[in-house]
Amino acid sequence: MNSPYGGTLVDLLVNDARAAEMKATAKDHASLTLDERALCDLELLAVGGFSPLRGFLGKADYERVVSEMRLADGTLWPLPVTLPVTPGNGIEVGKPLALRDVYGNLLAFMHVEEIYAYDKEAEARGAYGSTDAKHPSVAYLNRQPGYYAAGRLEVIRTPPHHDFVDLRRTPSELREHFKTLGWNKVVAFQTRNPLHRAHEELTKRAAEQIGGGLLIHPVVGMTKPGDVDHFTRVRCYRALVDNYYDKGSVVLSLLPFAMRMAGPREVLLHAIIRRNHGCTHFIVGSGHAGPGNDSTGKPFYSPSAAQESMATHKAEIGMEMVDFKPMVYLPEESRYSPVDEVPAGVKTADISGTQVRDNYLAKGLQLPEWFSRPAVAEILNETNPPKFRQGLTIWFTGLSGSGKSTVAHALVERLAEFGRNVSLLDGDEIRTHLSKGLGFSKEDRNANIDRVGYVAGLIAQHGGTTLCAVISPYRVMRDNARKSSKGNFVEIFCDTPIEVCEQRDVKGLYAKARAGEIKGFTGVDDPYEPPLNPEITLDTSKLGARESADAIIKKLIELGYILPHGHIAE
């Protein structure tokens, strides 16, 4: 079996006695709550997935990795594994730092030996080849404080996981499992997407080509924003492995890794990690670990960049590359073939990821069996309902008296007519319940909108529909509410003239504001920032509640959030 990278599998976990000592003294030390990337990195450091690293990179290692892909001792290492910190408040050289997860669980001590400033632009250019914030790792880097910490790690426990526990094998556990199977050649397949028939064919061919076993090793840490969640993906992998691979030919194991989407550098880290897990070969396809296009529409990396990088460094890493071209379906022969082996003129078929989302899942249509196994297609349909079955936030904004609540109440009944039962969060009721105690300062108004957006977003993420009728005068807060709903958000701007709003004001609030009795009243002495690109604009001085609701229904049908009367969902 392939030896670990560097010769020895690192193990940073302390024994029970030391763990008890650390827990007893943790309260005396500063704490750092780790984000998702740092949690993944800590786990792989602790169990040897990042061997030969024994901790987050110090300055000498970091600077050489960024500039040369080498640790200070010359060992090939492609990407920085670092811990961002803000110095002060007990985070100091010479003192232990307690590392915790977001729930406060104590995971490890770092005995801080270095805190060093770093150049974000230099890291972006060196490690990721770009300073474009559309690159996920550049965007992440830009959000971090300007210092990294390094020092000896003592790990009490790896970050707790409660899902798919039987599939979470450490490098040592996976190596032992391969021994029980009698495997000394293992080809690993890295994935962050659901597997379809083309991937199935590719992986089976790879195992056959090397004359060994297959490890399907999906990433279940940070992946590219917008990827299918790992719960859905792992259910797909399990259905495929259990039903469509020969027994004893494949192992499914999960990798808690935070992807950097760094293409030609990242492929080397992927290969090193798989060597540490006992593999001898690694499948590398076109565009491996690429983040797509930059802000000018050009690819961050060429399609072959990762394959070229792996070919250059595979001997030093100690991993063979299995280079596969994209697989396409030959409908007239009912089989898959590498695209470069298809004879000229032969008809081929394929479905892109965008087509999967837009032409099938978004419309509630089953993927064809030639493209995806029925068991996988069923899971994807179940967890990716069409738009008319997805959650939705409908956000009414406008001045006081602009008609928000009146139209929203009319829309509640109209949406029920189309099969969408909704919850209504109205400004006055929110102030009575959800935001009781908040005043009308800018800070309190923002807190109010944050709460409304948070609740509506939760409901939307779990398939519910919420109508929010709130003045919400500031664009940034409405944009935050849109983000909370993960894109399923329709903004309705009640653009009713302020003169009409004042005429409707039964409480006399506008008059009091103009007389100076009320301070900070939106539209009088506090600004209202109209939406720049609302989905719907209404002037309720010209449209009644029924006509306004009709206009909204028409737009929701156009957007696919409801089906026209008489249309049967497929």
Helices and strands as residue ranges (DSSP letters): H 16-25, G 26-28, E 30-33, H 36-47, H 59-68, E 83-85, E 96-100, E 106-117, H 120-123, I 124-128, H 136-142, E 147-155, G 165-167, H 171-181, E 186-191, H 197-210, E 213-218, H 230-244, E 250-252, H 263-276, E 281-284, H 305-317, E 320-323, E 327-330, E 335-338, G 339-341, H 353-355, I 356-360, G 361-363, H 374-383, G 387-389, E 392-397, H 404-417, E 422-426, H 427-432, H 442-461, E 465-469, H 475-484, E 489-494, H 498-503, H 509-514, E 536-538, H 545-559
